[in-house]
Amino acid sequence: MEPNELLRLLTLYYEAQPDPENPLERVAFGTSGHRGTSLKATFTEAHVLAIAQAIADLRAGFGATGPLFLAKDTHALSEPAWATALGVFAANGIEVRIEAEGGYTPTPLVSLAILEHNAHHGAKADGVLLTPSHNPPEDGGFKYNPPTGGPADTRTTRAIEERANALLKEGLKGVKRLSLKEALSRAKPFDYAGLYVARVGEAVDLEAIRASGLRIGVDPLGGASLKVWERLAEAHGLNLEVVNPTLDPTFRFMPPDHDGKIRMDCSSPHAMAGLLALRERFDLAIGNDPDADRHGIVTPRGLMNPNHYLAAALHHLFATRAWPKAKAGKTAVTSALLDRVAQALGREVYETPVGFKYFVEGLLAGWLGFGGEESAGASFLRFDGRPFSTDKDGILMGLLAAELMAKRGKAPDELYEDLAEALGRPYYLRKDLPLAPEAKARLSRLTPEAVRVKELAGEPILAVLTRAPGNGEPLGGLKVVAENAWFAVRPSGTEDVAKVYAESFKGEVHLQEVLEAALALVVQALA
């Protein structure tokens, strides 16, 4: 990064002031994890101070009385926000564990560090990661992981939010803070990558990958997974090449996404164009977003649809792991092909609302073998049924794709084709509809009675859901299910749009009919 550019970003960060009419919003750290946020609106220094102090005030109530694992990704604002948060945590007498070499740390490494510590100590640890995930370079984000190791639940984030807003209204009078120099002198170095590299073989068969000699390419997309992949290759003798070792907080090397924005989304063929151009050099290629909680799987035939890879991964896991009675977790808007795969393997499906936080309890207790979201986020248990990471783990999912190839002699997309041929080929789409805030609120209050028809695109409706069948939690919208199709409508939590999801196992024409039924419901609900 050019010095003038860095100075501009740091100046914006430290000079921006919160709008007194715009208190801390949930998008500043997200109830289901982190969200990208506007620099001037919800991610100023004042907001970081307030959130960090709120966590310091409340963490004991969440069960955390031990160390706090503090990390950052490669976004420009993550570094100064990390320094600000460190000063607050240290001033509050918290033992803070930071990256041993002052570098960057992926989300799943923080989760693993929390779980490993808490398995052996009475004083439980928690963690904070400064990241806006895959969002544009100018965004910032604040993520809190309680002692469960996974994304904070709604109760936890609401408590932090309320306390942080109170601190903002008081002019930050209750915030304690040390200088960066003093805070660093009190922090303890921790080798996040070393722990991950040493333990990941308990969840994936690294020896099978090494012995296969698979040619693996990796593009961290300028993110925090870079050194993890390099150390994995060296420690385990993997035939792995990092094709893009560039670290640049402006991410100027990234090709524009579909809308012209720079976005490090490893499920987007636009953002993954660089790796896709090299795909014929490798048997398998893997992409991660900046905090590595998402995965992108590339074969010589191209970038896999996230839903397709989740189905292949689910099948491979439950066909090769001895997890008696463990369930398969999926969100309500993830492909129903996962339901069919689980049924074929004799496994129960645990369907939840959107948000990886709903998988944490099951992964932690071991009754959930796998949890996956259609947005390319997933994790799973160790071979022995213990949790490995209770947050989304894009590195682990990439290694699983390599294990699948090594053991089956076929690529994940070839396994997907086998599953689609045997169980039905899904046709899936998502459409965003601009909505005013009041219309979003009305949409979120939909009830099953809003669906007045008995058929969906020619098939009898089997279920109309406003709560997830797995845990009974509100979907924040509505889902209509038939034998070979479904759709879901829900307002976005971070944008003024309605998200409409539709899937059919009867072809593209039928899919359009399902989408039309979903859109008709939206129009009717808002009339």
TORDO-494711 format. One record per residue (C-alpha): residue in three letters; x, y, z. Coordinates in nm, 2 decimals. Layout:
<recs>
REC / ALA / X / Y / Z
...
</recs>
This chain:
<recs>
REC / MET / 0.00 / 0.00 / 0.00
REC / GLU / 0.13 / 0.35 / -0.08
REC / PRO / 0.20 / 0.56 / 0.23
REC / ASN / -0.04 / 0.83 / 0.13
REC / GLU / -0.33 / 0.58 / 0.09
REC / LEU / -0.26 / 0.43 / 0.43
REC / LEU / -0.25 / 0.77 / 0.59
REC / ARG / -0.58 / 0.86 / 0.43
REC / LEU / -0.75 / 0.55 / 0.56
REC / LEU / -0.61 / 0.60 / 0.91
REC / THR / -0.71 / 0.96 / 0.91
REC / LEU / -1.06 / 0.87 / 0.82
REC / TYR / -1.07 / 0.61 / 1.09
REC / TYR / -0.94 / 0.83 / 1.37
REC / GLU / -1.12 / 1.15 / 1.27
REC / ALA / -1.47 / 1.00 / 1.21
REC / GLN / -1.72 / 1.06 / 1.48
REC / PRO / -2.04 / 0.87 / 1.55
REC / ASP / -2.36 / 1.04 / 1.45
REC / PRO / -2.56 / 1.10 / 1.78
REC / GLU / -2.88 / 1.02 / 1.59
REC / ASN / -2.74 / 0.69 / 1.46
REC / PRO / -2.64 / 0.47 / 1.76
REC / LEU / -2.45 / 0.15 / 1.73
REC / GLU / -2.62 / -0.08 / 1.49
REC / ARG / -2.62 / -0.46 / 1.51
REC / VAL / -2.44 / -0.46 / 1.17
REC / ALA / -2.13 / -0.33 / 1.35
REC / PHE / -2.06 / -0.69 / 1.46
REC / GLY / -2.36 / -0.90 / 1.35
REC / THR / -2.58 / -1.14 / 1.55
REC / SER / -2.48 / -1.43 / 1.33
REC / GLY / -2.11 / -1.33 / 1.31
REC / HIS / -1.96 / -1.02 / 1.14
REC / ARG / -2.10 / -0.79 / 0.88
REC / GLY / -1.93 / -0.53 / 0.67
REC / THR / -2.00 / -0.18 / 0.80
REC / SER / -1.98 / 0.17 / 0.68
REC / LEU / -1.66 / 0.34 / 0.79
REC / LYS / -1.83 / 0.67 / 0.89
REC / ALA / -2.16 / 0.53 / 1.01
REC / THR / -2.10 / 0.24 / 1.23
REC / PHE / -1.72 / 0.16 / 1.25
REC / THR / -1.55 / 0.46 / 1.40
REC / GLU / -1.29 / 0.46 / 1.68
REC / ALA / -1.57 / 0.55 / 1.92
REC / HIS / -1.77 / 0.25 / 1.83
REC / VAL / -1.47 / 0.01 / 1.86
REC / LEU / -1.40 / 0.16 / 2.21
REC / ALA / -1.76 / 0.12 / 2.31
REC / ILE / -1.79 / -0.24 / 2.19
REC / ALA / -1.46 / -0.35 / 2.34
REC / GLN / -1.55 / -0.20 / 2.68
REC / ALA / -1.89 / -0.36 / 2.66
REC / ILE / -1.73 / -0.70 / 2.61
REC / ALA / -1.49 / -0.63 / 2.89
REC / ASP / -1.78 / -0.54 / 3.12
REC / LEU / -2.00 / -0.84 / 3.02
REC / ARG / -1.77 / -1.13 / 2.93
REC / ALA / -1.78 / -1.29 / 3.28
REC / GLY / -2.15 / -1.31 / 3.24
REC / PHE / -2.10 / -1.50 / 2.92
REC / GLY / -1.88 / -1.75 / 3.11
REC / ALA / -1.54 / -1.60 / 3.01
REC / THR / -1.30 / -1.54 / 3.30
REC / GLY / -0.98 / -1.65 / 3.13
REC / PRO / -0.78 / -1.51 / 2.84
REC / LEU / -0.92 / -1.33 / 2.54
REC / PHE / -0.79 / -1.43 / 2.20
REC / LEU / -0.76 / -1.11 / 1.99
REC / ALA / -0.70 / -1.12 / 1.62
REC / LYS / -0.74 / -0.92 / 1.30
REC / ASP / -0.76 / -0.98 / 0.92
REC / THR / -0.59 / -0.80 / 0.64
REC / HIS / -0.85 / -0.52 / 0.58
REC / ALA / -0.69 / -0.17 / 0.63
REC / LEU / -0.92 / -0.08 / 0.92
REC / SER / -0.87 / -0.40 / 1.10
REC / GLU / -0.52 / -0.30 / 1.22
REC / PRO / -0.61 / 0.03 / 1.39
REC / ALA / -0.93 / -0.12 / 1.53
REC / TRP / -0.73 / -0.41 / 1.67
REC / ALA / -0.49 / -0.17 / 1.84
REC / THR / -0.78 / 0.03 / 1.98
REC / ALA / -0.95 / -0.29 / 2.12
REC / LEU / -0.62 / -0.42 / 2.26
REC / GLY / -0.58 / -0.10 / 2.46
REC / VAL / -0.93 / -0.14 / 2.61
REC / PHE / -0.90 / -0.50 / 2.70
REC / ALA / -0.55 / -0.46 / 2.86
REC / ALA / -0.67 / -0.16 / 3.06
REC / ASN / -0.95 / -0.38 / 3.20
REC / GLY / -0.70 / -0.63 / 3.33
REC / ILE / -0.78 / -0.90 / 3.07
REC / GLU / -0.50 / -1.14 / 2.97
REC / VAL / -0.50 / -1.09 / 2.59
REC / ARG / -0.34 / -1.34 / 2.35
REC / ILE / -0.22 / -1.20 / 2.03
REC / GLU / -0.06 / -1.33 / 1.71
REC / ALA / 0.30 / -1.43 / 1.80
REC / GLU / 0.45 / -1.25 / 1.50
REC / GLY / 0.20 / -0.96 / 1.50
REC / GLY / 0.04 / -1.09 / 1.18
REC / TYR / -0.31 / -1.18 / 1.07
REC / THR / -0.54 / -1.45 / 1.19
REC / PRO / -0.83 / -1.63 / 1.02
REC / THR / -1.16 / -1.68 / 1.20
REC / PRO / -1.14 / -2.06 / 1.24
REC / LEU / -0.80 / -2.03 / 1.42
REC / VAL / -0.96 / -1.81 / 1.69
REC / SER / -1.24 / -2.07 / 1.73
REC / LEU / -0.99 / -2.36 / 1.76
REC / ALA / -0.78 / -2.16 / 2.01
REC / ILE / -1.08 / -2.10 / 2.23
REC / LEU / -1.19 / -2.46 / 2.22
REC / GLU / -0.85 / -2.60 / 2.29
REC / HIS / -0.79 / -2.37 / 2.59
REC / ASN / -1.14 / -2.44 / 2.73
REC / ALA / -1.09 / -2.81 / 2.71
REC / HIS / -0.80 / -2.80 / 2.95
REC / HIS / -0.87 / -2.50 / 3.18
REC / GLY / -1.14 / -2.40 / 3.43
REC / ALA / -1.11 / -2.02 / 3.35
REC / LYS / -1.28 / -2.01 / 3.01
REC / ALA / -1.15 / -1.81 / 2.72
REC / ASP / -1.33 / -1.61 / 2.45
REC / GLY / -1.22 / -1.42 / 2.14
REC / VAL / -1.25 / -1.11 / 1.93
REC / LEU / -1.17 / -1.08 / 1.56
REC / LEU / -1.16 / -0.75 / 1.37
REC / THR / -1.29 / -0.83 / 1.03
REC / PRO / -1.56 / -0.74 / 0.78
REC / SER / -1.52 / -1.08 / 0.62
REC / HIS / -1.54 / -1.08 / 0.24
REC / ASN / -1.66 / -0.72 / 0.21
REC / PRO / -1.49 / -0.43 / 0.03
REC / PRO / -1.15 / -0.28 / 0.14
REC / GLU / -1.30 / 0.03 / 0.31
REC / ASP / -1.53 / -0.18 / 0.54
REC / GLY / -1.47 / -0.27 / 0.90
REC / GLY / -1.62 / -0.53 / 1.13
REC / PHE / -1.61 / -0.65 / 1.49
REC / LYS / -1.67 / -1.01 / 1.57
REC / TYR / -1.71 / -1.16 / 1.92
REC / ASN / -1.68 / -1.53 / 1.99
REC / PRO / -1.79 / -1.64 / 2.35
REC / PRO / -1.65 / -1.95 / 2.52
REC / THR / -1.84 / -2.18 / 2.28
REC / GLY / -1.58 / -2.08 / 2.02
REC / GLY / -1.85 / -1.99 / 1.76
REC / PRO / -2.05 / -1.68 / 1.66
REC / ALA / -2.22 / -1.51 / 1.95
REC / ASP / -2.59 / -1.58 / 1.98
REC / THR / -2.86 / -1.31 / 1.97
REC / ARG / -2.88 / -1.28 / 2.35
REC / THR / -2.51 / -1.21 / 2.37
REC / THR / -2.49 / -0.96 / 2.09
REC / ARG / -2.79 / -0.78 / 2.21
REC / ALA / -2.64 / -0.74 / 2.56
REC / ILE / -2.31 / -0.61 / 2.41
REC / GLU / -2.51 / -0.38 / 2.18
REC / GLU / -2.71 / -0.23 / 2.47
REC / ARG / -2.41 / -0.18 / 2.69
REC / ALA / -2.20 / -0.02 / 2.40
REC / ASN / -2.49 / 0.22 / 2.31
REC / ALA / -2.51 / 0.32 / 2.68
REC / LEU / -2.13 / 0.40 / 2.67
REC / LEU / -2.17 / 0.60 / 2.36
REC / LYS / -2.45 / 0.81 / 2.51
REC / GLU / -2.24 / 0.87 / 2.82
REC / GLY / -1.96 / 1.01 / 2.59
REC / LEU / -1.74 / 0.70 / 2.65
REC / LYS / -1.69 / 0.80 / 3.02
REC / GLY / -1.69 / 0.44 / 3.13
REC / VAL / -1.42 / 0.33 / 2.88
REC / LYS / -1.07 / 0.23 / 3.01
REC / ARG / -0.78 / 0.25 / 2.78
REC / LEU / -0.40 / 0.21 / 2.77
REC / SER / -0.15 / 0.32 / 2.51
REC / LEU / -0.07 / 0.07 / 2.24
REC / LYS / 0.29 / 0.04 / 2.38
REC / GLU / 0.17 / -0.04 / 2.73
REC / ALA / -0.10 / -0.28 / 2.60
REC / LEU / 0.14 / -0.47 / 2.39
REC / SER / 0.38 / -0.51 / 2.68
REC / ARG / 0.10 / -0.68 / 2.88
REC / ALA / -0.03 / -0.90 / 2.59
REC / LYS / 0.09 / -1.26 / 2.55
REC / PRO / 0.21 / -1.40 / 2.21
REC / PHE / 0.02 / -1.70 / 2.08
REC / ASP / 0.09 / -1.92 / 1.77
REC / TYR / -0.25 / -1.95 / 1.62
REC / ALA / -0.13 / -2.11 / 1.30
REC / GLY / 0.10 / -2.35 / 1.48
REC / LEU / -0.20 / -2.48 / 1.68
REC / TYR / -0.41 / -2.52 / 1.37
REC / VAL / -0.15 / -2.69 / 1.17
REC / ALA / -0.08 / -2.93 / 1.46
REC / ARG / -0.45 / -3.02 / 1.51
REC / VAL / -0.61 / -3.01 / 1.17
REC / GLY / -0.51 / -3.37 / 1.10
REC / GLU / -0.76 / -3.47 / 1.37
REC / ALA / -1.04 / -3.36 / 1.14
REC / VAL / -0.91 / -3.44 / 0.78
REC / ASP / -0.68 / -3.71 / 0.65
REC / LEU / -0.37 / -3.52 / 0.56
REC / GLU / -0.17 / -3.83 / 0.50
REC / ALA / -0.41 / -3.94 / 0.23
REC / ILE / -0.38 / -3.60 / 0.07
REC / ARG / 0.00 / -3.61 / 0.09
REC / ALA / 0.03 / -3.96 / -0.05
REC / SER / -0.20 / -3.88 / -0.34
REC / GLY / 0.03 / -3.62 / -0.47
REC / LEU / -0.26 / -3.40 / -0.57
REC / ARG / -0.16 / -3.07 / -0.72
REC / ILE / -0.34 / -2.81 / -0.51
REC / GLY / -0.35 / -2.44 / -0.58
REC / VAL / -0.46 / -2.19 / -0.32
REC / ASP / -0.55 / -1.82 / -0.35
REC / PRO / -0.60 / -1.65 / -0.01
REC / LEU / -0.75 / -1.35 / -0.20
REC / GLY / -0.51 / -1.13 / 0.00
REC / GLY / -0.64 / -1.26 / 0.33
REC / ALA / -0.53 / -1.40 / 0.66
REC / SER / -0.51 / -1.76 / 0.55
REC / LEU / -0.18 / -1.71 / 0.36
REC / LYS / 0.07 / -1.82 / 0.62
REC / VAL / -0.16 / -2.10 / 0.74
REC / TRP / -0.16 / -2.26 / 0.39
REC / GLU / 0.22 / -2.21 / 0.36
REC / ARG / 0.28 / -2.38 / 0.70
REC / LEU / 0.03 / -2.66 / 0.62
REC / ALA / 0.22 / -2.74 / 0.30
REC / GLU / 0.55 / -2.74 / 0.47
REC / ALA / 0.46 / -2.93 / 0.79
REC / HIS / 0.26 / -3.20 / 0.61
REC / GLY / 0.44 / -3.23 / 0.28
REC / LEU / 0.15 / -3.13 / 0.06
REC / ASN / 0.20 / -3.06 / -0.31
REC / LEU / 0.04 / -2.72 / -0.26
REC / GLU / 0.12 / -2.38 / -0.42
REC / VAL / -0.01 / -2.05 / -0.31
REC / VAL / -0.07 / -1.88 / -0.64
REC / ASN / -0.12 / -1.53 / -0.50
REC / PRO / 0.08 / -1.43 / -0.18
REC / THR / 0.00 / -1.06 / -0.21
REC / LEU / -0.10 / -0.88 / 0.10
REC / ASP / -0.24 / -0.53 / 0.03
REC / PRO / -0.51 / -0.37 / 0.25
REC / THR / -0.65 / -0.19 / -0.06
REC / PHE / -0.70 / -0.52 / -0.24
REC / ARG / -0.63 / -0.34 / -0.56
REC / PHE / -0.52 / -0.67 / -0.72
REC / MET / -0.87 / -0.80 / -0.70
REC / PRO / -1.09 / -0.81 / -1.01
REC / PRO / -1.43 / -0.63 / -0.97
REC / ASP / -1.72 / -0.84 / -0.85
REC / HIS / -2.05 / -0.86 / -1.05
REC / ASP / -2.16 / -0.51 / -0.95
REC / GLY / -1.82 / -0.35 / -1.01
REC / LYS / -1.72 / -0.34 / -0.64
REC / ILE / -1.41 / -0.49 / -0.50
REC / ARG / -1.52 / -0.78 / -0.28
REC / MET / -1.31 / -1.08 / -0.17
REC / ASP / -1.60 / -1.33 / -0.21
REC / CYS / -1.45 / -1.68 / -0.29
REC / SER / -1.80 / -1.80 / -0.40
REC / SER / -1.81 / -1.54 / -0.68
REC / PRO / -1.66 / -1.63 / -1.02
REC / HIS / -1.58 / -1.27 / -1.07
REC / ALA / -1.38 / -1.24 / -0.76
REC / MET / -1.22 / -1.58 / -0.82
REC / ALA / -1.12 / -1.49 / -1.18
REC / GLY / -0.75 / -1.51 / -1.11
REC / LEU / -0.76 / -1.86 / -0.97
REC / LEU / -1.00 / -1.97 / -1.23
REC / ALA / -0.76 / -1.87 / -1.50
REC / LEU / -0.50 / -2.11 / -1.35
REC / ARG / -0.73 / -2.40 / -1.28
REC / GLU / -0.59 / -2.63 / -1.54
REC / ARG / -0.25 / -2.62 / -1.36
REC / PHE / -0.41 / -2.80 / -1.06
REC / ASP / -0.62 / -3.10 / -0.97
REC / LEU / -0.79 / -2.89 / -0.72
REC / ALA / -0.78 / -2.52 / -0.63
REC / ILE / -0.91 / -2.35 / -0.31
REC / GLY / -1.00 / -1.99 / -0.24
REC / ASN / -1.07 / -1.82 / 0.09
REC / ASP / -1.21 / -1.48 / 0.19
REC / PRO / -0.99 / -1.24 / 0.41
REC / ASP / -1.08 / -1.41 / 0.74
REC / ALA / -1.10 / -1.76 / 0.58
REC / ASP / -1.45 / -1.84 / 0.72
REC / ARG / -1.57 / -1.91 / 0.36
REC / HIS / -1.45 / -2.15 / 0.10
REC / GLY / -1.44 / -2.16 / -0.28
REC / ILE / -1.37 / -2.49 / -0.45
REC / VAL / -1.23 / -2.49 / -0.81
REC / THR / -1.17 / -2.80 / -1.03
REC / PRO / -1.04 / -2.80 / -1.39
REC / ARG / -1.41 / -2.76 / -1.49
REC / GLY / -1.46 / -2.44 / -1.29
REC / LEU / -1.58 / -2.29 / -0.96
REC / MET / -1.83 / -2.51 / -0.78
REC / ASN / -2.17 / -2.37 / -0.67
REC / PRO / -2.15 / -2.36 / -0.29
REC / ASN / -2.47 / -2.57 / -0.26
REC / HIS / -2.32 / -2.84 / -0.48
REC / TYR / -2.00 / -2.86 / -0.28
REC / LEU / -2.19 / -2.88 / 0.05
REC / ALA / -2.39 / -3.17 / -0.08
REC / ALA / -2.07 / -3.35 / -0.19
REC / ALA / -1.90 / -3.27 / 0.14
REC / LEU / -2.19 / -3.39 / 0.34
REC / HIS / -2.20 / -3.72 / 0.15
REC / HIS / -1.83 / -3.78 / 0.19
REC / LEU / -1.82 / -3.70 / 0.56
REC / PHE / -2.11 / -3.92 / 0.66
REC / ALA / -1.98 / -4.20 / 0.44
REC / THR / -1.63 / -4.20 / 0.60
REC / ARG / -1.67 / -4.08 / 0.96
REC / ALA / -1.79 / -4.29 / 1.25
REC / TRP / -2.03 / -4.04 / 1.41
REC / PRO / -2.32 / -4.25 / 1.55
REC / LYS / -2.65 / -4.06 / 1.53
REC / ALA / -2.48 / -3.73 / 1.44
REC / LYS / -2.72 / -3.50 / 1.25
REC / ALA / -2.66 / -3.30 / 0.93
REC / GLY / -2.70 / -2.93 / 0.98
REC / LYS / -2.83 / -2.69 / 0.71
REC / THR / -3.00 / -2.35 / 0.71
REC / ALA / -3.35 / -2.31 / 0.57
REC / VAL / -3.22 / -2.16 / 0.25
REC / THR / -2.96 / -2.42 / 0.17
REC / SER / -3.03 / -2.66 / -0.11
REC / ALA / -3.28 / -2.94 / -0.04
REC / LEU / -3.03 / -3.18 / -0.20
REC / LEU / -2.86 / -3.19 / 0.14
REC / ASP / -3.19 / -3.33 / 0.28
REC / ARG / -3.19 / -3.60 / 0.01
REC / VAL / -2.82 / -3.69 / 0.07
REC / ALA / -2.88 / -3.71 / 0.44
REC / GLN / -3.19 / -3.93 / 0.40
REC / ALA / -3.00 / -4.16 / 0.16
REC / LEU / -2.74 / -4.21 / 0.43
REC / GLY / -2.99 / -4.26 / 0.71
REC / ARG / -2.91 / -3.93 / 0.88
REC / GLU / -3.15 / -3.68 / 1.04
REC / VAL / -3.14 / -3.32 / 0.91
REC / TYR / -3.12 / -3.03 / 1.16
REC / GLU / -3.26 / -2.73 / 0.97
REC / THR / -3.21 / -2.38 / 1.12
REC / PRO / -3.27 / -2.02 / 1.03
REC / VAL / -2.99 / -1.83 / 0.85
REC / GLY / -2.69 / -1.79 / 1.07
REC / PHE / -2.40 / -2.02 / 1.17
REC / LYS / -2.46 / -1.94 / 1.53
REC / TYR / -2.74 / -2.20 / 1.53
REC / PHE / -2.49 / -2.48 / 1.46
REC / VAL / -2.26 / -2.40 / 1.75
REC / GLU / -2.44 / -2.59 / 2.03
REC / GLY / -2.47 / -2.91 / 1.82
REC / LEU / -2.10 / -2.90 / 1.70
REC / LEU / -1.98 / -2.83 / 2.06
REC / ALA / -2.18 / -3.12 / 2.20
REC / GLY / -2.11 / -3.36 / 1.91
REC / TRP / -2.46 / -3.44 / 1.81
REC / LEU / -2.42 / -3.23 / 1.49
REC / GLY / -2.16 / -3.38 / 1.26
REC / PHE / -2.17 / -3.10 / 1.00
REC / GLY / -2.32 / -2.75 / 0.97
REC / GLY / -2.34 / -2.58 / 0.63
REC / GLU / -2.47 / -2.25 / 0.49
REC / GLU / -2.55 / -2.18 / 0.12
REC / SER / -2.32 / -1.88 / 0.14
REC / ALA / -2.01 / -2.11 / 0.14
REC / GLY / -1.96 / -2.14 / 0.52
REC / ALA / -1.94 / -2.48 / 0.69
REC / SER / -1.75 / -2.68 / 0.96
REC / PHE / -1.75 / -3.03 / 1.10
REC / LEU / -1.63 / -3.26 / 1.38
REC / ARG / -1.30 / -3.43 / 1.43
REC / PHE / -1.28 / -3.80 / 1.35
REC / ASP / -1.34 / -3.88 / 1.71
REC / GLY / -1.65 / -3.67 / 1.73
REC / ARG / -1.51 / -3.37 / 1.92
REC / PRO / -1.56 / -3.02 / 1.78
REC / PHE / -1.27 / -2.88 / 1.57
REC / SER / -1.40 / -2.53 / 1.50
REC / THR / -1.74 / -2.41 / 1.60
REC / ASP / -1.72 / -2.13 / 1.35
REC / LYS / -1.72 / -2.14 / 0.97
REC / ASP / -1.39 / -2.29 / 0.85
REC / GLY / -1.29 / -2.23 / 0.49
REC / ILE / -0.95 / -2.38 / 0.53
REC / LEU / -1.09 / -2.70 / 0.67
REC / MET / -1.35 / -2.73 / 0.39
REC / GLY / -1.08 / -2.68 / 0.13
REC / LEU / -0.87 / -2.96 / 0.29
REC / LEU / -1.18 / -3.18 / 0.29
REC / ALA / -1.22 / -3.13 / -0.08
REC / ALA / -0.86 / -3.26 / -0.12
REC / GLU / -0.93 / -3.56 / 0.11
REC / LEU / -1.24 / -3.64 / -0.10
REC / MET / -1.03 / -3.64 / -0.42
REC / ALA / -0.75 / -3.84 / -0.26
REC / LYS / -0.97 / -4.11 / -0.13
REC / ARG / -1.23 / -4.14 / -0.40
REC / GLY / -1.02 / -4.06 / -0.71
REC / LYS / -1.28 / -3.81 / -0.83
REC / ALA / -1.32 / -3.44 / -0.79
REC / PRO / -1.60 / -3.29 / -0.57
REC / ASP / -1.80 / -3.18 / -0.87
REC / GLU / -1.79 / -3.53 / -1.01
REC / LEU / -1.93 / -3.66 / -0.68
REC / TYR / -2.20 / -3.39 / -0.70
REC / GLU / -2.29 / -3.51 / -1.05
REC / ASP / -2.33 / -3.86 / -0.92
REC / LEU / -2.56 / -3.74 / -0.64
REC / ALA / -2.77 / -3.52 / -0.87
REC / GLU / -2.81 / -3.81 / -1.11
REC / ALA / -2.92 / -4.04 / -0.83
REC / LEU / -3.12 / -3.81 / -0.60
REC / GLY / -3.24 / -3.53 / -0.84
REC / ARG / -3.08 / -3.23 / -0.99
REC / PRO / -3.15 / -2.90 / -0.81
REC / TYR / -3.20 / -2.57 / -0.99
REC / TYR / -3.15 / -2.29 / -0.74
REC / LEU / -3.15 / -1.91 / -0.74
REC / ARG / -3.17 / -1.61 / -0.51
REC / LYS / -3.31 / -1.27 / -0.60
REC / ASP / -3.28 / -0.95 / -0.40
REC / LEU / -3.58 / -0.70 / -0.41
REC / PRO / -3.53 / -0.34 / -0.29
REC / LEU / -3.77 / -0.27 / 0.00
REC / ALA / -3.83 / 0.03 / 0.23
REC / PRO / -3.77 / -0.04 / 0.60
REC / GLU / -4.14 / -0.04 / 0.68
REC / ALA / -4.21 / -0.30 / 0.41
REC / LYS / -3.92 / -0.51 / 0.54
REC / ALA / -4.09 / -0.50 / 0.89
REC / ARG / -4.42 / -0.62 / 0.74
REC / LEU / -4.25 / -0.90 / 0.55
REC / SER / -4.08 / -1.02 / 0.87
REC / ARG / -4.42 / -1.06 / 1.04
REC / LEU / -4.56 / -1.29 / 0.77
REC / THR / -4.77 / -1.58 / 0.91
REC / PRO / -4.86 / -1.92 / 0.75
REC / GLU / -5.21 / -1.77 / 0.68
REC / ALA / -5.05 / -1.54 / 0.43
REC / VAL / -5.02 / -1.84 / 0.19
REC / ARG / -5.38 / -1.88 / 0.06
REC / VAL / -5.30 / -2.13 / -0.22
REC / LYS / -5.28 / -2.50 / -0.18
REC / GLU / -5.02 / -2.57 / -0.46
REC / LEU / -4.67 / -2.45 / -0.55
REC / ALA / -4.60 / -2.45 / -0.92
REC / GLY / -4.84 / -2.75 / -0.97
REC / GLU / -4.75 / -2.95 / -0.66
REC / PRO / -4.94 / -2.98 / -0.33
REC / ILE / -4.78 / -2.76 / -0.06
REC / LEU / -4.65 / -2.98 / 0.22
REC / ALA / -4.55 / -2.72 / 0.47
REC / VAL / -4.56 / -2.34 / 0.53
REC / LEU / -4.29 / -2.25 / 0.78
REC / THR / -4.22 / -1.94 / 0.98
REC / ARG / -4.00 / -2.13 / 1.23
REC / ALA / -3.71 / -2.37 / 1.15
REC / PRO / -3.81 / -2.74 / 1.19
REC / GLY / -3.47 / -2.82 / 1.36
REC / ASN / -3.47 / -2.58 / 1.65
REC / GLY / -3.80 / -2.40 / 1.63
REC / GLU / -3.64 / -2.06 / 1.60
REC / PRO / -3.81 / -1.79 / 1.39
REC / LEU / -3.70 / -1.78 / 1.03
REC / GLY / -3.74 / -1.41 / 1.01
REC / GLY / -3.96 / -1.47 / 0.71
REC / LEU / -4.15 / -1.75 / 0.55
REC / LYS / -4.07 / -2.08 / 0.37
REC / VAL / -4.31 / -2.28 / 0.14
REC / VAL / -4.23 / -2.64 / 0.07
REC / ALA / -4.35 / -2.89 / -0.19
REC / GLU / -4.22 / -3.24 / -0.28
REC / ASN / -3.99 / -3.11 / -0.56
REC / ALA / -3.96 / -2.74 / -0.49
REC / TRP / -3.95 / -2.47 / -0.22
REC / PHE / -3.91 / -2.10 / -0.18
REC / ALA / -3.83 / -1.87 / 0.11
REC / VAL / -3.87 / -1.50 / 0.16
REC / ARG / -3.69 / -1.30 / 0.43
REC / PRO / -3.59 / -0.94 / 0.48
REC / SER / -3.22 / -0.87 / 0.49
REC / GLY / -3.07 / -0.78 / 0.83
REC / THR / -2.82 / -0.54 / 0.68
REC / GLU / -2.97 / -0.40 / 0.37
REC / ASP / -3.31 / -0.26 / 0.26
REC / VAL / -3.39 / -0.56 / 0.04
REC / ALA / -3.60 / -0.87 / 0.06
REC / LYS / -3.41 / -1.19 / -0.01
REC / VAL / -3.61 / -1.44 / -0.22
REC / TYR / -3.47 / -1.80 / -0.25
REC / ALA / -3.62 / -2.07 / -0.48
REC / GLU / -3.53 / -2.42 / -0.57
REC / SER / -3.68 / -2.68 / -0.80
REC / PHE / -3.59 / -3.04 / -0.89
REC / LYS / -3.80 / -3.03 / -1.20
REC / GLY / -3.59 / -2.80 / -1.42
REC / GLU / -3.54 / -2.43 / -1.51
REC / VAL / -3.89 / -2.37 / -1.63
REC / HIS / -4.04 / -2.50 / -1.31
REC / LEU / -3.79 / -2.29 / -1.11
REC / GLN / -3.92 / -1.98 / -1.28
REC / GLU / -4.28 / -2.08 / -1.18
REC / VAL / -4.16 / -2.13 / -0.82
REC / LEU / -4.00 / -1.78 / -0.82
REC / GLU / -4.31 / -1.62 / -0.97
REC / ALA / -4.51 / -1.78 / -0.68
REC / ALA / -4.27 / -1.63 / -0.43
REC / LEU / -4.28 / -1.29 / -0.59
REC / ALA / -4.66 / -1.30 / -0.59
REC / LEU / -4.66 / -1.37 / -0.22
REC / VAL / -4.44 / -1.07 / -0.16
REC / VAL / -4.67 / -0.84 / -0.36
REC / GLN / -4.97 / -0.98 / -0.18
REC / ALA / -4.81 / -0.94 / 0.16
REC / LEU / -4.72 / -0.58 / 0.09
REC / ALA / -5.04 / -0.47 / -0.08
</recs>
